[in-house]
Amino acid sequence: MTVREWNVKLDTPHTVRVEHSSAISEKVVVTLDGKEIYRRNGKFWDTGMEHRFLLDGKPCILRILYRTLSYDCELWADARLE
């Protein structure tokens, strides 16, 4: 399982965390300040994903990008790559 965490400071500080199982289950769990905001329980063939949400009223995008035999995670908060 891959775990990635960001400390984001907009109006107030926040912690965004993604857990991505790149094994058989392809499960994804996204938490914001310790509270689950998104869950995907699996997909037969994972080609990545994008989840949009607001943080202090500002747009955020969490992306899991499929690369050949691996995945990258990125978080955009208020048009800035974190």
Secondary structure by P-SEA (a helix, b strand, c coil): cbbbbbbccccbbbbbbbbbcccccbbbbbbcccccccccccccccccbbbbbbcccbbbbbbbcccccbbbbbbbcccccc
